[in-house]
C-alpha cells in the first residue's frame, strides 16, 4: 500500500517559489507542478528504489527523487505512516542547503 506523501512547510515554500518562477518566465508553472506530482507518485509507489542522498548521514534515510523535465529533486524521508518531503531543491543552485533541516 502506498503511503501518503506530504511536504513539510519549507518544501512547500520552495515548491510555490519554483512554480511562480517557471510561470513568470516561461508560462510553465502548471507543467512544473505536474512534474512534481508525478515524482511524488513515483516516491509513493517505490520509495526504497531511490538512492540515499549524498552528504547526509546514512542513518537519517534521506532519499533523492529527480523531477523529470526540470532540474529539481525531491528529498524525502519515509516514516511509519507517511513519506515526508523535506526539500524541493534545484539540482545546481545552492547545493546541499537543505541538509540543515
Residue, then its C-alpha position, 0 to 999 in steps of 0.5 A: x500500500x502506498x503511503x501518503x506523501x506530504x511536504x513539510x512547510x519549507x518544501x512547500x515554500x520552495x515548491x510555490x517559489x519554483x512554480x511562480x518562477x517557471x510561470x513568470x518566465x516561461x508560462x510553465x508553472x502548471x507543467x512544473x507542478x505536474x512534474x512534481x506530482x508525478x515524482x511524488x507518485x513515483x516516491x509513493x509507489x517505490x520509495x526504497x528504489x531511490x538512492x540515499x542522498x549524498x552528504x547526509x548521514x546514512x542513518x537519517x534515510x534521506x532519499x533523492x527523487x529527480x523531477x523529470x523535465x526540470x532540474x529539481x529533486x525531491x528529498x524525502x524521508x519515509x516514516x511509519x505512516x507517511x513519506x515526508x518531503x523535506x526539500x524541493x531543491x534545484x539540482x545546481x543552485x545552492x547545493x546541499x542547503x537543505x541538509x540543515x533541516 
